[in-house]
Amino acid sequence: MKTRNFLLPYVYKKAGMWMFLPFAALCLCLLFDVKLPSIMVPWIAIGDDIFYAGEANLLTEVGMMGLLVSLSFIALSREKDEDEMTAYIRMQSFVWSLWFTSAILAFGILFIMGADFLYFALAALYLYYLVYILKFNLTMRAVRREGR
Amino acid sequence: MKNTVKVERAIKDITQQELAAAVGVSRQTINSIEAGGYVPSAVLVLKIARYFGKPVESVFELDEND
C-alpha cells in the first residue's frame, strides 16, 4: 500500500542545509540591527488600505524568504532511508515541537511587551521549524546509533 | 506488542539488513521492532509474517498493555 507523504526528495535536504547558513546569518544581522546596506526597491504588497505600494528593503525580503525556503527544504524532505518508522518519528517530532513552541509563545505573550514583542514574534515564526528539525534529527540519530 | 522476529530471523539465519530489504524498510526499523521500541503498522506486520511463512499471531502477539 502506497501513501503519499508530500515530502520532497532527499537532495532538497542537502540544498536546504547549504542555504541555511548564509540566510540565517543575514536574518540574525537584520534582527540585531547590524549595519548593512539597505537596497530599497519598489514593492507592492498587502498592507495599508488593503494594498501597500511603496518600497521594501530587498535584503530583508530575500533574507527572510531564503530562511523560510531553506528551513522548509530541511524539514520537508525525505530521509535517505525513509520508511514507516521515519514517518512515525516525524509525526511525533511535529507534535513535540508544536507543544514546545506553544509554550515559548505563551511565555512571550505574557512576559514580553512593547517593541521587543514584535522581534520575538518575528523570531517565533521560525522557531517551530527549528525545534522540529532539531527534535527529528536528534531522534533519528539516536535510532541509527541504537541500531549499530 | 511482543514479537518473535529475532527468533524467527535466527531460525532462518538471516541478518536484520536482509529482512529489512525483503520487507522494504530500513535496518534500524527492524532493530527497533525487535527491541520493542517501535510497533509496526499492520502492513509491515503482514509482510514480516509472510516472509517467515508463519501466521501473524505466531510472530506478533498483544501484551498486557495493549
Backbone of each chain as ProteinMPNN parsed JSONL, in Angstrom:
{"seq_chain_A": "MKTRNFLLPYVYKKAGMWMFLPFAALCLCLLFDVKLPSIMVPWIAIGDDIFYAGEANLLTEVGMMGLLVSLSFIALSREKDEDEMTAYIRMQSFVWSLWFTSAILAFGILFIMGADFLYFALAALYLYYLVYILKFNLTMRAVRREGR", "coords_chain_A": {"N_chain_A": [[0.851, -1.202, 0.0], [0.679, 2.094, -0.995], [1.212, 5.295, 0.313], [0.741, 8.791, -0.035], [3.17, 11.149, 0.946], [3.831, 13.769, 0.704], [6.425, 14.791, 0.77], [9.596, 16.248, -0.132], [12.222, 15.206, -2.444], [15.291, 13.664, -1.165], [17.559, 15.16, -1.852], [16.875, 17.826, -1.625], [17.035, 18.323, 1.067], [19.773, 18.421, 1.581], [20.382, 20.641, -0.036], [18.904, 22.587, 1.311], [20.293, 22.65, 3.735], [22.743, 23.753, 2.976], [21.861, 26.223, 2.122], [20.883, 27.279, 4.443], [22.83, 28.384, 6.311], [24.014, 30.938, 5.222], [21.607, 32.455, 4.928], [20.5, 32.38, 7.483], [22.488, 33.726, 8.876], [22.268, 36.237, 7.684], [19.643, 36.94, 8.467], [19.976, 37.027, 11.254], [21.701, 39.187, 11.46], [19.961, 41.187, 10.559], [18.043, 41.031, 12.572], [19.445, 41.803, 14.856], [20.092, 44.378, 14.284], [22.47, 44.908, 12.827], [24.695, 46.919, 10.985], [23.885, 47.106, 7.708], [24.019, 47.479, 4.14], [21.192, 49.127, 2.802], [18.962, 48.112, 0.389], [16.727, 49.543, -1.336], [13.719, 48.805, -2.941], [11.025, 49.16, -5.337], [7.824, 48.069, -4.207], [4.986, 45.988, -4.068], [2.358, 45.086, -2.008], [0.239, 43.446, 0.469], [-1.235, 45.621, 2.715], [-1.263, 48.82, 4.193], [-4.444, 50.303, 3.813], [-5.552, 48.111, 2.339], [-3.949, 47.6, -0.144], [-0.44, 47.846, -0.328], [1.696, 50.037, -1.689], [4.789, 50.766, -2.167], [8.033, 51.026, -0.924], [10.483, 48.477, -0.301], [12.962, 46.89, 1.734], [15.291, 45.111, 0.058], [17.144, 43.281, 1.076], [16.018, 42.455, 3.51], [13.68, 41.174, 2.635], [14.706, 39.149, 0.968], [16.393, 37.802, 2.757], [14.601, 36.839, 4.776], [12.841, 35.305, 3.237], [14.601, 33.485, 2.092], [15.504, 32.151, 4.363], [13.129, 30.938, 5.2], [12.61, 29.245, 3.006], [14.908, 27.609, 3.049], [14.676, 26.357, 5.565], [12.246, 25.061, 5.177], [12.934, 23.267, 3.153], [14.772, 21.643, 4.546], [13.15, 20.616, 6.585], [11.03, 19.415, 5.253], [11.841, 17.356, 3.587], [12.526, 14.077, 2.293], [14.113, 11.41, 4.135], [17.211, 9.607, 3.54], [16.782, 6.935, 4.041], [13.971, 6.648, 4.227], [11.114, 5.413, 5.807], [8.278, 3.667, 7.283], [8.737, 3.951, 10.036], [10.278, 6.231, 10.173], [8.387, 8.067, 9.332], [6.679, 7.929, 11.504], [8.346, 8.906, 13.571], [8.713, 11.436, 12.558], [6.112, 12.485, 12.739], [5.751, 12.425, 15.543], [7.738, 14.233, 16.266], [6.774, 16.571, 15.098], [4.481, 17.043, 16.674], [5.68, 17.292, 19.2], [7.298, 19.566, 18.804], [5.366, 21.446, 18.289], [4.032, 21.639, 20.76], [6.204, 22.576, 22.33], [6.883, 25.015, 21.047], [4.475, 26.354, 21.388], [4.469, 26.693, 24.147], [6.664, 28.421, 24.451], [5.7, 30.595, 22.989], [3.476, 31.27, 24.546], [4.767, 32.104, 26.859], [6.081, 34.368, 25.8], [3.902, 35.982, 25.01], [2.806, 36.594, 27.479], [4.949, 37.702, 28.986], [6.636, 39.359, 27.464], [6.864, 42.586, 26.303], [5.902, 45.53, 24.382], [8.067, 46.912, 21.833], [9.919, 44.875, 21.726], [8.381, 42.608, 21.693], [7.515, 42.421, 19.074], [9.861, 41.747, 17.702], [10.306, 39.324, 18.937], [8.009, 37.906, 18.101], [8.505, 37.77, 15.4], [10.834, 36.209, 15.318], [9.771, 33.922, 16.423], [8.248, 32.894, 14.412], [9.892, 31.254, 12.961], [10.713, 29.483, 14.796], [9.24, 27.137, 15.227], [9.889, 25.525, 13.017], [12.686, 25.251, 13.476], [12.819, 23.943, 15.986], [11.427, 21.599, 15.385], [13.112, 20.486, 13.391], [15.479, 20.063, 14.851], [14.57, 18.293, 16.907], [13.594, 16.102, 15.393], [15.886, 15.285, 13.926], [17.715, 14.693, 15.969], [16.398, 12.576, 17.221], [16.336, 10.706, 15.125], [19.053, 10.306, 14.827], [19.665, 9.103, 17.276], [18.197, 6.735, 17.01], [19.509, 5.564, 14.831], [22.041, 5.183, 15.913], [21.48, 3.408, 17.954], [20.893, 1.167, 16.51], [23.297, 0.279, 15.563]], "CA_chain_A": [[0.0, 0.0, 0.0], [1.47, 3.329, -1.085], [0.517, 6.511, 0.74], [1.502, 9.989, -0.382], [3.602, 11.829, 2.164], [4.042, 15.181, 0.365], [7.791, 15.208, 1.079], [10.484, 16.487, -1.269], [13.33, 14.232, -2.488], [16.359, 13.861, -0.169], [18.541, 16.154, -2.313], [16.428, 19.141, -1.143], [17.51, 18.486, 2.446], [21.172, 18.874, 1.445], [20.341, 22.013, -0.561], [18.413, 23.425, 2.405], [21.353, 22.808, 4.738], [23.718, 24.706, 2.424], [21.233, 27.549, 2.06], [20.515, 27.762, 5.78], [23.855, 29.204, 6.988], [24.039, 32.352, 4.825], [20.335, 33.162, 5.171], [20.358, 32.536, 8.941], [23.419, 34.798, 9.262], [21.677, 37.504, 7.231], [18.483, 37.247, 9.318], [20.479, 37.415, 12.583], [22.206, 40.562, 11.304], [18.798, 42.075, 10.486], [17.369, 41.01, 13.878], [20.235, 42.539, 15.854], [20.393, 45.727, 13.748], [23.842, 45.078, 12.322], [24.66, 47.876, 9.872], [24.015, 46.508, 6.378], [23.495, 48.419, 3.15], [19.779, 48.858, 2.503], [18.687, 48.194, -1.059], [15.292, 49.789, -1.399], [13.147, 48.547, -4.274], [9.564, 49.337, -5.342], [7.203, 46.822, -3.728], [3.526, 46.001, -3.922], [2.004, 44.008, -1.072], [-0.979, 43.71, 1.239], [-0.817, 46.472, 3.844], [-2.112, 49.987, 4.449], [-5.583, 50.452, 2.888], [-5.595, 46.863, 1.546], [-2.73, 47.428, -0.927], [0.701, 48.677, 0.019], [2.548, 50.285, -2.858], [5.854, 51.646, -1.688], [9.37, 50.455, -1.067], [10.866, 47.459, 0.682], [14.4, 46.592, 1.741], [15.475, 43.831, -0.63], [17.89, 42.358, 1.954], [15.062, 41.886, 4.475], [12.78, 40.249, 1.931], [15.479, 37.983, 0.498], [16.864, 37.084, 3.946], [13.506, 36.097, 5.436], [12.324, 34.312, 2.29], [15.634, 32.45, 1.972], [15.496, 31.346, 5.593], [11.913, 30.118, 5.158], [12.776, 28.194, 1.985], [15.925, 26.636, 3.482], [14.111, 25.558, 6.666], [11.213, 24.175, 4.604], [13.636, 22.192, 2.446], [15.339, 20.705, 5.526], [12.086, 19.976, 7.372], [10.022, 18.716, 4.455], [12.455, 16.44, 2.621], [12.633, 12.677, 2.72], [15.426, 10.906, 4.568], [17.756, 8.629, 2.59], [16.164, 5.642, 4.338], [12.619, 6.967, 4.7], [10.153, 4.308, 5.851], [7.149, 3.999, 8.157], [9.203, 4.405, 11.353], [10.693, 7.627, 9.979], [7.146, 8.843, 9.296], [6.194, 7.964, 12.889], [9.227, 9.832, 14.308], [8.402, 12.76, 12.005], [4.846, 12.936, 13.319], [5.998, 12.681, 16.962], [8.544, 15.452, 16.362], [5.864, 17.688, 14.806], [3.642, 17.274, 17.86], [6.567, 17.764, 20.268], [7.737, 20.94, 18.54], [4.183, 22.315, 18.421], [3.878, 21.882, 22.204], [7.33, 23.382, 22.807], [6.757, 26.369, 20.507], [3.301, 26.96, 22.033], [4.888, 27.107, 25.5], [7.526, 29.601, 24.278], [4.815, 31.686, 22.567], [2.675, 31.67, 25.716], [5.688, 32.886, 27.698], [6.3, 35.661, 25.144], [2.662, 36.771, 25.066], [2.595, 37.062, 28.854], [6.061, 38.391, 29.662], [7.42, 40.272, 26.611], [5.986, 43.705, 25.938], [6.433, 46.622, 23.568], [8.717, 46.62, 20.537], [10.604, 43.578, 21.825], [7.44, 41.547, 21.353], [7.494, 42.299, 17.607], [11.051, 40.968, 17.345], [10.063, 37.971, 19.429], [7.007, 37.272, 17.233], [9.175, 37.523, 14.127], [11.729, 35.057, 15.511], [8.944, 32.755, 16.752], [7.741, 32.323, 13.148], [10.835, 30.231, 12.501], [11.058, 28.6, 15.92], [8.59, 25.839, 15.054], [10.747, 24.784, 12.08], [13.98, 24.923, 14.091], [12.618, 22.942, 17.043], [11.073, 20.35, 14.722], [14.306, 19.941, 12.723], [16.373, 19.563, 15.907], [13.976, 17.122, 17.565], [13.523, 14.989, 14.439], [17.226, 14.78, 13.581], [18.323, 14.072, 17.158], [15.745, 11.266, 17.413], [16.819, 9.814, 14.055], [20.448, 9.973, 15.136], [19.64, 8.143, 18.384], [17.7, 5.46, 16.459], [20.571, 4.988, 13.988], [23.135, 4.739, 16.796], [20.977, 2.233, 18.669], [20.875, 0.02, 15.592], [24.646, -0.089, 15.094]], "C_chain_A": [[0.885, 1.25, 0.0], [0.631, 4.507, -0.594], [1.388, 7.712, 0.389], [1.923, 10.676, 0.904], [3.991, 13.297, 1.924], [5.457, 15.676, 0.702], [8.6, 15.378, -0.209], [11.567, 15.402, -1.303], [14.465, 14.629, -1.54], [17.328, 14.975, -0.55], [18.17, 17.569, -1.832], [16.89, 19.391, 0.291], [18.944, 19.013, 2.431], [21.207, 20.333, 0.979], [19.914, 22.983, 0.544], [19.478, 23.681, 3.449], [22.415, 23.794, 4.26], [23.16, 26.125, 2.416], [21.045, 28.152, 3.443], [21.541, 28.739, 6.377], [23.88, 30.666, 6.533], [22.755, 33.106, 5.134], [20.091, 33.364, 6.67], [21.264, 33.664, 9.428], [22.842, 36.157, 8.882], [20.503, 37.914, 8.133], [18.923, 37.656, 10.722], [21.014, 38.846, 12.549], [21.037, 41.547, 11.299], [18.116, 42.186, 11.846], [18.118, 41.851, 14.906], [20.754, 43.885, 15.324], [21.857, 45.943, 13.387], [23.767, 45.969, 11.079], [24.908, 47.155, 8.548], [23.51, 47.524, 5.362], [22.024, 48.115, 2.866], [19.546, 49.096, 1.014], [17.166, 48.337, -1.199], [14.784, 49.577, -2.829], [11.636, 48.795, -4.213], [8.883, 48.016, -5.019], [5.693, 46.979, -3.639], [3.145, 44.818, -3.045], [0.642, 44.304, -0.451], [-0.552, 44.554, 2.435], [-1.8, 47.601, 4.059], [-3.203, 50.096, 3.378], [-5.631, 49.312, 1.866], [-4.314, 46.644, 0.735], [-1.645, 48.38, -0.449], [1.535, 48.836, -1.244], [3.613, 51.272, -2.416], [7.187, 51.002, -1.939], [9.594, 49.387, 0.002], [12.365, 47.25, 0.592], [14.598, 45.182, 1.179], [16.196, 42.807, 0.264], [16.955, 41.671, 2.95], [14.192, 40.823, 3.799], [13.516, 38.964, 1.521], [15.929, 37.136, 1.691], [15.773, 36.229, 4.566], [12.945, 35.007, 4.531], [13.313, 33.148, 2.166], [15.667, 31.542, 3.184], [14.286, 30.409, 5.615], [12.071, 28.952, 4.181], [13.783, 27.142, 2.463], [15.391, 25.757, 4.616], [13.045, 24.595, 6.151], [11.857, 23.0, 3.881], [14.175, 21.158, 3.44], [14.217, 19.908, 6.201], [11.209, 19.058, 6.525], [10.619, 17.832, 3.355], [12.537, 15.033, 3.203], [14.029, 12.394, 3.264], [15.919, 9.934, 3.489], [17.041, 7.286, 2.748], [14.764, 5.85, 4.914], [11.744, 5.705, 4.689], [9.087, 4.65, 6.886], [7.593, 4.44, 9.547], [9.672, 5.863, 11.29], [9.452, 8.526, 10.003], [6.578, 8.989, 10.705], [7.016, 8.958, 13.717], [8.961, 11.276, 13.853], [7.135, 13.322, 12.657], [5.019, 13.277, 14.803], [6.768, 13.989, 17.149], [7.705, 16.694, 16.071], [5.053, 18.04, 16.048], [4.49, 17.873, 18.992], [6.944, 19.222, 20.043], [6.571, 21.915, 18.616], [3.93, 22.646, 19.891], [4.953, 22.838, 22.709], [7.182, 24.839, 22.351], [5.563, 27.086, 21.132], [3.664, 27.47, 23.419], [5.749, 28.374, 25.423], [6.668, 30.817, 23.893], [3.986, 32.201, 23.732], [3.522, 32.526, 26.66], [5.867, 34.288, 27.113], [5.08, 36.565, 25.235], [2.488, 37.381, 26.457], [3.699, 37.985, 29.35], [6.932, 39.282, 28.76], [6.484, 41.357, 26.081], [6.698, 44.673, 25.001], [7.07, 46.148, 22.28], [9.429, 45.276, 20.55], [9.69, 42.426, 21.423], [7.381, 41.339, 19.834], [8.684, 41.475, 17.116], [10.862, 39.506, 17.739], [9.102, 37.231, 18.495], [7.624, 36.899, 15.888], [10.077, 36.276, 14.219], [10.916, 33.784, 15.744], [8.37, 32.099, 15.504], [8.6, 31.134, 12.714], [11.142, 29.186, 13.58], [10.486, 27.19, 15.74], [9.422, 24.944, 14.128], [12.021, 24.303, 12.778], [13.838, 23.818, 15.136], [12.281, 21.59, 16.426], [12.311, 19.688, 14.107], [15.264, 19.336, 13.753], [15.847, 18.273, 16.516], [14.001, 15.895, 16.64], [14.913, 14.394, 14.183], [17.939, 14.155, 14.772], [17.723, 12.691, 17.412], [16.238, 10.264, 16.371], [18.253, 9.365, 14.329], [20.521, 8.921, 16.246], [19.21, 6.764, 17.888], [18.796, 4.773, 15.637], [21.72, 4.462, 14.839], [22.755, 3.458, 17.523], [21.104, 0.983, 17.804], [22.246, -0.431, 15.13], [25.132, -1.401, 15.687]], "O_chain_A": [[1.725, 1.433, 0.88], [-0.508, 4.696, -1.023], [2.613, 7.659, 0.5], [1.136, 10.779, 1.845], [4.43, 13.981, 2.849], [5.652, 16.876, 0.899], [8.327, 14.742, -1.228], [11.804, 14.745, -0.29], [14.583, 15.794, -1.159], [17.861, 15.66, 0.323], [19.049, 18.412, -1.654], [17.111, 20.537, 0.685], [19.285, 19.933, 3.174], [21.952, 21.152, 1.516], [20.488, 24.061, 0.694], [19.573, 24.781, 3.993], [22.93, 24.584, 5.051], [23.876, 27.094, 2.666], [21.045, 29.373, 3.606], [21.168, 29.795, 6.887], [23.777, 31.56, 7.373], [22.798, 34.262, 5.555], [19.545, 34.388, 7.082], [20.871, 34.46, 10.281], [22.916, 37.111, 9.657], [20.381, 39.078, 8.514], [18.311, 38.539, 11.324], [20.809, 39.619, 13.485], [21.093, 42.598, 11.937], [17.669, 43.262, 12.243], [17.503, 42.53, 15.728], [21.719, 44.446, 15.844], [22.413, 47.018, 13.611], [22.892, 45.797, 10.23], [26.005, 46.656, 8.299], [22.657, 48.349, 5.69], [21.658, 46.95, 2.706], [19.89, 50.145, 0.468], [16.432, 47.349, -1.178], [15.347, 50.101, -3.79], [11.031, 48.654, -3.15], [9.306, 46.963, -5.496], [5.195, 48.006, -3.178], [3.555, 43.686, -3.302], [-0.018, 45.283, -0.8], [0.423, 44.209, 3.103], [-3.012, 47.387, 4.105], [-2.92, 49.995, 2.184], [-5.739, 49.552, 0.664], [-3.655, 45.617, 0.899], [-1.896, 49.559, -0.198], [2.023, 47.85, -1.797], [3.357, 52.471, -2.307], [7.45, 50.491, -3.028], [8.971, 49.403, 1.063], [12.968, 47.405, -0.47], [14.133, 44.197, 1.752], [15.896, 41.614, 0.214], [17.074, 40.473, 3.206], [13.999, 39.726, 4.325], [13.014, 37.855, 1.703], [15.858, 35.907, 1.649], [15.98, 35.049, 4.85], [12.613, 33.916, 4.995], [12.918, 31.983, 2.138], [15.834, 30.329, 3.064], [14.396, 29.243, 5.995], [11.711, 27.816, 4.492], [13.556, 25.942, 2.309], [15.627, 24.548, 4.626], [12.943, 23.46, 6.618], [11.383, 21.869, 3.983], [14.056, 19.953, 3.217], [14.315, 18.692, 6.368], [10.705, 18.047, 7.014], [9.987, 17.591, 2.327], [12.605, 14.832, 4.416], [14.999, 13.057, 2.897], [15.147, 9.495, 2.637], [16.735, 6.598, 1.775], [14.421, 5.296, 5.958], [11.652, 5.017, 3.672], [8.996, 5.797, 7.323], [6.896, 5.23, 10.184], [9.483, 6.627, 12.236], [9.459, 9.598, 10.609], [6.057, 10.046, 11.061], [6.458, 9.755, 14.472], [8.983, 12.208, 14.657], [7.095, 14.481, 13.071], [4.502, 14.291, 15.272], [6.491, 14.756, 18.071], [7.885, 17.737, 16.7], [4.957, 19.208, 16.423], [4.08, 18.827, 19.652], [6.916, 20.025, 20.976], [6.758, 23.081, 18.965], [3.648, 23.794, 20.232], [4.656, 23.793, 23.427], [7.332, 25.77, 23.143], [5.624, 28.29, 21.38], [3.227, 28.547, 23.825], [5.587, 29.289, 26.23], [6.875, 31.921, 24.398], [3.809, 33.408, 23.896], [3.058, 33.535, 27.189], [5.812, 35.279, 27.841], [5.199, 37.761, 25.504], [2.077, 38.533, 26.595], [3.422, 38.951, 30.062], [7.876, 39.901, 29.25], [5.446, 41.067, 25.486], [7.919, 44.641, 24.85], [6.68, 45.131, 21.707], [9.535, 44.612, 19.519], [10.139, 41.41, 20.891], [7.218, 40.212, 19.366], [8.546, 40.621, 16.24], [11.204, 38.588, 16.994], [9.34, 36.077, 18.137], [7.311, 35.857, 15.312], [10.082, 35.421, 13.333], [11.315, 32.7, 15.319], [8.042, 30.912, 15.511], [8.099, 30.147, 12.175], [11.747, 28.149, 13.309], [11.137, 26.192, 16.048], [9.632, 23.765, 14.411], [12.392, 23.132, 12.695], [14.631, 22.878, 15.17], [12.778, 20.556, 16.873], [12.534, 18.489, 14.277], [15.791, 18.241, 13.557], [16.573, 17.285, 16.632], [14.381, 14.799, 17.053], [15.1, 13.178, 14.217], [18.686, 13.191, 14.608], [18.434, 11.752, 17.769], [16.523, 9.112, 16.696], [18.619, 8.213, 14.097], [21.315, 7.982, 16.182], [19.779, 5.749, 18.288], [18.989, 3.561, 15.731], [22.304, 3.423, 14.531], [23.57, 2.551, 17.691], [21.384, -0.109, 18.298], [22.362, -1.408, 14.39], [26.243, -1.839, 15.388]]}, "seq_chain_B": "MKNTVKVERAIKDITQQELAAAVGVSRQTINSIEAGGYVPSAVLVLKIARYFGKPVESVFELDEND", "coords_chain_B": {"N_chain_B": [[3.295, -4.467, 22.085], [4.346, -7.756, 21.717], [6.978, -9.618, 20.083], [8.399, -12.176, 17.954], [10.407, -11.769, 16.183], [13.211, -11.659, 16.175], [13.9, -14.247, 16.938], [12.734, -15.754, 14.879], [14.241, -14.788, 12.802], [16.738, -15.735, 13.481], [16.271, -18.477, 13.239], [15.851, -18.695, 10.504], [18.268, -17.824, 9.748], [19.156, -15.204, 8.891], [20.225, -11.798, 8.36], [19.511, -8.621, 10.01], [19.567, -6.676, 8.08], [19.043, -8.094, 5.731], [16.432, -8.982, 6.184], [15.2, -6.49, 6.412], [15.553, -5.462, 3.822], [14.021, -7.292, 2.431], [11.419, -6.782, 3.285], [11.136, -4.132, 2.775], [11.939, -1.928, 4.434], [14.034, 0.128, 6.637], [17.152, -1.024, 8.155], [17.346, -0.118, 10.755], [14.714, 0.123, 11.504], [13.857, -2.551, 11.681], [15.533, -3.336, 13.748], [14.521, -1.709, 15.846], [11.944, -2.747, 16.033], [12.463, -5.36, 16.902], [13.608, -4.768, 19.355], [11.436, -3.833, 20.66], [10.86, -1.184, 20.621], [9.453, 0.064, 18.646], [6.245, -0.102, 17.284], [5.12, -1.894, 14.642], [3.297, -1.112, 11.552], [0.114, -2.462, 10.401], [0.413, -3.372, 7.8], [3.183, -3.785, 7.585], [3.542, -5.722, 9.556], [2.094, -7.852, 8.421], [3.669, -8.277, 6.14], [6.114, -9.091, 7.266], [5.357, -11.431, 8.624], [4.506, -12.959, 6.442], [6.9, -13.196, 5.087], [8.34, -14.872, 6.765], [6.771, -17.04, 6.512], [4.752, -17.701, 8.302], [1.792, -17.662, 10.436], [0.384, -14.476, 11.399], [-0.144, -14.24, 14.159], [1.684, -15.947, 15.345], [4.053, -14.7, 15.186], [3.711, -12.06, 16.003], [2.304, -10.675, 18.941], [-0.229, -9.552, 21.159], [0.486, -7.662, 24.113], [0.055, -7.323, 27.733], [-0.326, -4.589, 28.076], [-1.501, -3.591, 25.787]], "CA_chain_B": [[3.144, -5.695, 21.316], [5.55, -8.615, 21.751], [7.193, -10.306, 18.806], [9.484, -13.177, 17.917], [11.132, -11.52, 14.925], [14.623, -12.01, 16.347], [13.975, -15.718, 16.953], [12.438, -16.213, 13.506], [15.387, -14.413, 11.967], [17.821, -16.668, 13.82], [15.907, -19.78, 12.646], [16.058, -18.571, 9.054], [19.682, -17.435, 9.603], [19.309, -14.009, 8.052], [20.584, -10.594, 9.133], [18.485, -7.566, 10.049], [19.634, -5.986, 6.784], [18.367, -8.924, 4.731], [14.99, -8.92, 6.451], [14.775, -5.122, 6.095], [15.479, -5.347, 2.357], [12.925, -8.149, 1.943], [10.094, -6.201, 3.578], [11.125, -2.744, 2.3], [12.155, -0.882, 5.452], [15.452, 0.257, 6.974], [17.63, -1.961, 9.173], [17.037, 0.47, 12.061], [13.306, -0.178, 11.827], [13.831, -3.956, 12.132], [16.182, -3.336, 15.064], [13.587, -1.121, 16.818], [10.832, -3.699, 16.22], [12.985, -6.465, 17.73], [13.845, -4.265, 20.715], [10.15, -3.423, 21.232], [10.791, 0.279, 20.641], [8.545, 0.555, 17.61], [5.163, -1.026, 16.937], [4.954, -1.749, 13.184], [1.94, -0.996, 11.004], [-0.499, -3.746, 10.029], [1.002, -3.788, 6.515], [4.531, -4.325, 7.828], [3.345, -6.962, 10.317], [1.698, -8.886, 7.447], [4.818, -8.557, 5.273], [7.113, -9.855, 8.034], [4.816, -12.776, 8.852], [4.518, -13.663, 5.155], [8.299, -13.514, 4.755], [8.736, -16.045, 7.552], [5.845, -18.133, 6.188], [4.038, -18.056, 9.545], [0.648, -16.788, 10.697], [0.756, -13.242, 12.121], [-0.213, -14.432, 15.622], [2.826, -16.686, 15.874], [5.213, -13.779, 15.184], [3.329, -10.878, 16.796], [1.312, -11.008, 19.97], [-0.555, -8.423, 22.036], [0.881, -7.876, 25.52], [-0.977, -6.867, 28.689], [-0.535, -3.129, 27.985], [-2.202, -3.22, 24.528]], "C_chain_B": [[4.458, -6.487, 21.344], [5.751, -9.258, 20.373], [8.376, -11.271, 18.907], [10.325, -13.023, 16.65], [12.589, -11.97, 15.034], [14.823, -13.541, 16.295], [13.772, -16.273, 15.544], [13.621, -15.937, 12.572], [16.566, -15.368, 12.211], [17.548, -18.04, 13.204], [16.217, -19.776, 11.149], [17.501, -18.2, 8.711], [19.865, -16.274, 8.617], [19.63, -12.812, 8.952], [19.399, -9.618, 9.134], [18.407, -6.88, 8.691], [18.882, -6.778, 5.715], [16.855, -8.893, 4.922], [14.447, -7.546, 6.051], [14.589, -4.96, 4.584], [14.283, -6.133, 1.812], [11.554, -7.523, 2.178], [10.036, -4.7, 3.271], [11.18, -1.674, 3.367], [13.658, -0.784, 5.736], [15.836, -0.76, 8.057], [17.304, -1.451, 10.578], [15.605, 0.163, 12.484], [13.178, -1.613, 12.339], [14.435, -4.045, 13.54], [15.23, -2.798, 16.146], [12.404, -2.049, 17.092], [11.286, -4.828, 17.148], [13.165, -6.026, 19.186], [12.547, -3.827, 21.402], [9.988, -1.916, 21.296], [9.846, 0.86, 19.613], [7.515, -0.521, 17.29], [4.87, -0.863, 15.447], [3.499, -1.634, 12.767], [1.418, -2.384, 10.641], [0.124, -4.276, 8.739], [2.37, -4.433, 6.743], [4.467, -5.647, 8.61], [3.014, -8.117, 9.354], [2.874, -9.281, 6.549], [5.844, -9.431, 5.991], [6.639, -11.293, 8.246], [4.852, -13.593, 7.557], [5.941, -14.066, 4.777], [8.766, -14.763, 5.504], [7.839, -17.261, 7.281], [5.078, -18.618, 7.401], [2.791, -17.19, 9.677], [1.078, -15.594, 11.564], [0.848, -13.487, 13.624], [0.982, -15.204, 16.174], [4.091, -15.818, 15.868], [4.923, -12.565, 16.069], [2.202, -11.229, 17.749], [1.038, -9.758, 20.831], [-0.015, -8.703, 23.433], [-0.162, -7.215, 26.433], [-1.255, -5.362, 28.62], [-1.315, -2.699, 26.739], [-3.711, -3.272, 24.712]], "O_chain_B": [[5.528, -5.961, 21.037], [4.802, -9.415, 19.605], [9.213, -11.188, 19.805], [10.874, -13.989, 16.119], [13.134, -12.579, 14.113], [15.774, -14.045, 15.697], [14.521, -17.131, 15.078], [13.948, -16.73, 11.689], [17.283, -15.75, 11.286], [18.464, -18.695, 12.707], [16.771, -20.733, 10.61], [17.91, -18.25, 7.551], [20.624, -16.364, 7.651], [19.34, -12.821, 10.148], [18.438, -9.765, 8.378], [17.323, -6.546, 8.211], [18.17, -6.201, 4.893], [16.095, -8.792, 3.959], [13.385, -7.439, 5.438], [13.596, -4.393, 4.127], [13.621, -5.706, 0.866], [10.636, -7.705, 1.379], [9.002, -4.066, 3.482], [10.546, -0.627, 3.234], [14.456, -1.518, 5.152], [14.982, -1.284, 8.774], [17.02, -2.238, 11.481], [15.321, -0.031, 13.666], [12.472, -1.865, 13.316], [13.909, -4.741, 14.408], [15.145, -3.367, 17.235], [11.917, -2.136, 18.219], [10.566, -5.201, 18.075], [12.915, -6.789, 20.119], [12.553, -3.489, 22.586], [9.076, -1.419, 21.956], [9.476, 2.03, 19.701], [7.851, -1.682, 17.059], [4.416, 0.202, 15.027], [2.59, -2.001, 13.51], [2.176, -3.352, 10.582], [0.338, -5.48, 8.596], [2.679, -5.481, 6.176], [5.242, -6.569, 8.354], [3.575, -9.208, 9.458], [3.06, -10.457, 6.235], [6.378, -10.38, 5.418], [7.401, -12.245, 8.076], [5.189, -14.777, 7.575], [6.164, -15.14, 4.217], [9.488, -15.598, 4.958], [8.11, -18.364, 7.756], [4.784, -19.807, 7.521], [2.728, -16.104, 9.1], [2.014, -15.694, 12.358], [1.775, -13.021, 14.286], [1.262, -15.117, 17.369], [5.092, -16.18, 16.487], [5.8, -12.101, 16.798], [1.28, -11.971, 17.413], [1.955, -9.015, 21.179], [-0.047, -9.843, 23.894], [-1.133, -6.625, 25.958], [-2.313, -4.911, 29.061], [-1.745, -1.549, 26.653], [-4.458, -2.996, 23.773]]}, "name": "protein", "num_of_chains": 2, "seq": "MKTRNFLLPYVYKKAGMWMFLPFAALCLCLLFDVKLPSIMVPWIAIGDDIFYAGEANLLTEVGMMGLLVSLSFIALSREKDEDEMTAYIRMQSFVWSLWFTSAILAFGILFIMGADFLYFALAALYLYYLVYILKFNLTMRAVRREGRMKNTVKVERAIKDITQQELAAAVGVSRQTINSIEAGGYVPSAVLVLKIARYFGKPVESVFELDEND"}
